């Protein structure tokens, strides 16, 4: 918070914390600008390719357990991570039997995700065969294919609070580089909540510096990818 204070003051066009508080109390839209300046929304398509290389063969296995896959991208930023999973599911012929949800506290990030429009250079991270199939030039950039946009649903919300819009449980949860910014008690709460939302045998994807082992005896499947025990009671 200390490092982002100056950016927040600039976003609100004020000079002091007192003035910032007054602006937030007087004008609701200022809250979105404050959130946007305080949060670090780093993401990309196929960010850390080994993570998605590990995920690709797991998706059919997850699908076989129930005949469908429910996916959550927690703190989804502008949606590129969830669209990456959607591409993999479509490539495997599993997208129609999947529900994909992205949650973020920033309305601007959710709006970008819902539109599915990104700078043209961002598509360079998508492997060539998938790039040809799933993105097209539009609006001065690229737009994600309509089949993927239709499959993904976006919610503005707090990952520490329950949302009636979301399913109760998921087969795959991605929550990357969130815990590293939290205090220890909040980190413990985060892992507990994610554990509760993940079905037994489900897969959790975290950041490189994060380890969810405090919440349950997750089994490491690859870089940043962990599986919840199938016999788990939670």
C-alpha positions as CSV (number, residue, x, y, z in Angstrom):
1,X,0.0,0.0,0.0
2,X,2.8,2.4,0.9
3,X,4.4,1.9,-2.6
4,X,1.1,2.5,-4.4
5,X,0.0,5.5,-2.4
6,X,1.5,8.1,-4.8
7,X,-0.2,6.4,-7.8
8,X,-3.5,6.4,-6.0
9,X,-3.3,10.1,-5.2
10,X,-2.5,10.9,-8.8
11,X,-5.4,8.8,-10.0
12,X,-7.8,10.7,-7.7
13,X,-6.1,14.1,-8.6
14,X,-5.6,15.0,-5.0
15,X,-2.5,15.8,-2.9
16,X,-3.1,14.2,0.5
17,X,-4.6,11.1,2.1
18,X,-7.2,13.4,3.7
19,X,-8.3,14.8,0.3
20,X,-8.4,11.2,-1.1
21,X,-10.7,10.1,1.7
22,X,-13.0,13.1,1.1
23,X,-13.1,12.3,-2.7
24,X,-13.9,8.6,-2.0
25,X,-16.7,9.6,0.4
26,X,-18.2,12.1,-2.0
27,X,-18.0,10.3,-5.3
28,X,-18.6,6.6,-5.9
29,X,-16.7,6.5,-9.3
30,X,-13.5,7.6,-7.4
31,X,-13.5,4.1,-5.8
32,X,-12.9,2.4,-9.1
33,X,-10.0,4.7,-9.9
34,X,-8.5,4.1,-6.5
35,X,-8.8,0.4,-6.9
36,X,-7.2,0.5,-10.3
37,X,-4.2,2.5,-9.1
38,X,-3.6,0.3,-6.0
39,X,-3.9,-3.1,-7.6
40,X,-1.2,-4.7,-9.6
41,X,-2.9,-6.4,-12.5
42,X,-0.1,-8.2,-14.3
43,X,-1.3,-10.9,-16.7
44,X,-1.0,-12.2,-20.2
45,X,-2.1,-15.0,-22.5
46,X,-0.2,-18.2,-21.7
47,X,1.7,-16.5,-19.0
48,X,4.4,-19.0,-17.8
49,X,4.0,-21.6,-20.6
50,X,5.1,-24.6,-18.5
51,X,2.0,-24.0,-16.3
52,X,-0.3,-24.4,-19.2
53,X,1.7,-27.3,-20.6
54,X,1.0,-29.0,-17.3
55,X,-2.6,-28.2,-17.4
56,X,-3.4,-29.3,-20.9
57,X,-3.3,-33.1,-20.2
58,X,-5.1,-32.6,-16.9
59,X,-8.2,-31.1,-18.4
60,X,-9.6,-34.3,-20.0
61,X,-9.1,-36.1,-16.7
62,X,-11.0,-33.4,-14.8
63,X,-13.7,-33.6,-17.4
64,X,-14.0,-37.4,-17.1
65,X,-14.7,-37.2,-13.3
66,X,-18.1,-35.5,-13.8
67,X,-18.6,-35.0,-17.5
68,X,-18.0,-31.2,-17.2
69,X,-15.4,-28.8,-15.8
70,X,-16.1,-25.7,-13.7
71,X,-13.2,-23.2,-13.8
72,X,-12.6,-20.1,-11.6
73,X,-10.0,-17.4,-12.3
74,X,-9.8,-15.6,-8.9
75,X,-8.4,-12.0,-9.2
76,X,-8.7,-12.5,-13.0
77,X,-7.4,-9.0,-13.9
78,X,-8.5,-8.4,-17.6
79,X,-9.3,-12.0,-18.3
80,X,-6.5,-13.2,-20.5
81,X,-5.7,-16.1,-18.2
82,X,-9.2,-17.4,-18.2
83,X,-9.3,-17.0,-22.0
84,X,-6.1,-19.1,-22.2
85,X,-7.8,-21.9,-20.4
86,X,-10.9,-21.5,-22.6
87,X,-8.6,-22.0,-25.7
88,X,-7.2,-25.2,-24.2
89,X,-10.6,-26.5,-23.5
90,X,-11.9,-25.7,-26.9
91,X,-8.8,-27.3,-28.5
92,X,-9.6,-30.5,-26.5
93,X,-13.3,-30.4,-27.5
94,X,-14.4,-29.7,-23.9
95,X,-15.5,-26.1,-23.9
96,X,-19.2,-26.9,-24.4
97,X,-19.2,-29.0,-21.3
98,X,-17.5,-26.3,-19.2
99,X,-18.3,-23.2,-17.2
100,X,-15.7,-20.6,-16.8
101,X,-15.8,-17.7,-14.3
102,X,-13.6,-14.7,-13.7
103,X,-13.8,-12.6,-10.6
104,X,-12.0,-9.3,-10.0
105,X,-12.6,-6.3,-7.8
106,X,-11.9,-3.8,-10.5
107,X,-14.7,-2.8,-12.8
108,X,-12.4,-1.7,-15.6
109,X,-10.6,-5.1,-15.6
110,X,-14.0,-6.9,-15.8
111,X,-15.1,-4.6,-18.6
112,X,-12.0,-5.4,-20.7
113,X,-12.5,-9.1,-20.0
114,X,-16.1,-9.1,-21.0
115,X,-15.3,-7.3,-24.3
116,X,-12.3,-9.6,-25.0
117,X,-10.4,-6.9,-26.9
118,X,-6.7,-6.5,-26.4
119,X,-3.7,-4.8,-27.9
120,X,-2.5,-6.6,-31.0
121,X,1.0,-7.2,-29.6
122,X,-0.5,-9.2,-26.6
123,X,-1.6,-11.9,-29.0
124,X,2.0,-12.8,-29.7
125,X,2.1,-14.9,-26.6
126,X,-0.5,-17.3,-28.0
127,X,0.9,-20.3,-29.9
128,X,0.5,-19.8,-33.6
129,X,-2.1,-22.5,-34.3
130,X,-4.3,-21.2,-31.4
131,X,-3.8,-17.6,-32.4
132,X,-5.1,-18.3,-35.9
133,X,-8.2,-20.0,-34.5
134,X,-9.1,-17.9,-31.5
135,X,-8.2,-14.2,-32.1
136,X,-8.9,-11.8,-34.9
137,X,-8.0,-8.2,-35.8
138,X,-10.6,-5.8,-34.6
139,X,-10.9,-2.3,-33.0
140,X,-7.3,-1.5,-33.6
141,X,-6.2,-4.6,-31.7
142,X,-7.4,-8.2,-31.5
143,X,-10.6,-9.7,-30.2
144,X,-11.1,-13.1,-28.7
145,X,-13.3,-15.5,-30.7
146,X,-17.0,-15.3,-29.9
147,X,-17.1,-18.9,-28.8
148,X,-14.7,-18.2,-26.0
149,X,-16.4,-14.9,-25.0
150,X,-19.7,-16.7,-24.8
151,X,-18.2,-19.5,-22.6
152,X,-16.7,-17.1,-20.0
153,X,-18.7,-15.2,-17.4
154,X,-17.3,-12.2,-15.5
155,X,-18.2,-11.0,-12.0
156,X,-17.0,-7.9,-10.2
157,X,-16.4,-9.1,-6.6
158,X,-14.2,-9.8,-3.7
159,X,-12.5,-13.2,-3.6
160,X,-12.8,-13.2,0.2
161,X,-16.6,-13.0,0.0
162,X,-19.1,-15.5,-1.3
163,X,-21.0,-14.5,-4.4
164,X,-24.4,-15.9,-5.3
165,X,-23.5,-15.6,-9.0
166,X,-20.8,-18.2,-8.7
167,X,-21.0,-22.0,-8.5
168,X,-20.3,-23.5,-5.0
169,X,-17.4,-25.7,-6.2
170,X,-14.9,-25.8,-8.9
171,X,-12.7,-28.4,-10.6
172,X,-10.0,-25.9,-11.5
173,X,-9.1,-22.7,-9.7
174,X,-6.4,-20.2,-10.8
175,X,-5.3,-17.7,-8.2
176,X,-1.9,-16.5,-9.1
177,X,0.3,-14.0,-7.4
178,X,-2.3,-12.8,-4.9
179,X,-1.1,-14.4,-1.7
180,X,2.3,-12.8,-2.1
181,X,0.8,-9.4,-1.5
182,X,-1.2,-10.4,1.6
183,X,-0.5,-10.5,5.3
184,X,-0.1,-13.9,6.9
185,X,-3.6,-14.1,8.4
186,X,-5.1,-13.1,5.0
187,X,-3.0,-15.7,3.2
188,X,-4.2,-18.4,5.5
189,X,-7.8,-17.3,4.9
190,X,-7.3,-17.3,1.2
191,X,-6.0,-20.8,1.1
192,X,-8.8,-22.0,3.3
193,X,-11.5,-20.4,1.1
194,X,-9.9,-21.8,-2.1
195,X,-9.7,-25.2,-0.5
196,X,-13.4,-25.1,0.3
197,X,-14.3,-24.1,-3.2
198,X,-12.2,-26.8,-4.9
199,X,-13.7,-30.2,-5.4
200,X,-11.8,-33.3,-4.2
201,X,-9.3,-34.2,-7.0
202,X,-9.5,-30.6,-8.3
203,X,-6.5,-28.6,-9.4
204,X,-5.2,-25.3,-8.0
205,X,-2.8,-23.0,-9.9
206,X,-0.8,-20.4,-7.9
207,X,2.1,-18.1,-8.5
208,X,5.7,-19.2,-8.6
209,X,6.5,-17.9,-5.1
210,X,3.3,-19.3,-3.6
211,X,2.7,-22.6,-1.8
212,X,-0.8,-23.7,-0.8
213,X,0.4,-26.5,1.4
214,X,-0.8,-24.8,4.6
215,X,-4.5,-25.3,3.6
216,X,-4.4,-29.0,2.7
217,X,-1.9,-31.7,1.7
218,X,-2.0,-30.7,-2.0
219,X,0.1,-32.8,-4.3
220,X,2.4,-30.8,-6.6
221,X,1.9,-31.8,-10.3
222,X,4.2,-29.3,-11.9
223,X,5.4,-25.7,-11.8
224,X,2.7,-23.8,-9.8
225,X,0.1,-26.6,-10.3
226,X,-1.3,-28.5,-7.3
227,X,-4.0,-31.2,-6.9
228,X,-6.3,-31.6,-4.0
229,X,-6.5,-35.1,-2.6
230,X,-9.4,-37.1,-4.0
231,X,-10.4,-38.4,-0.6
232,X,-10.5,-34.9,1.0
233,X,-13.5,-34.3,3.2
234,X,-13.7,-30.5,2.3
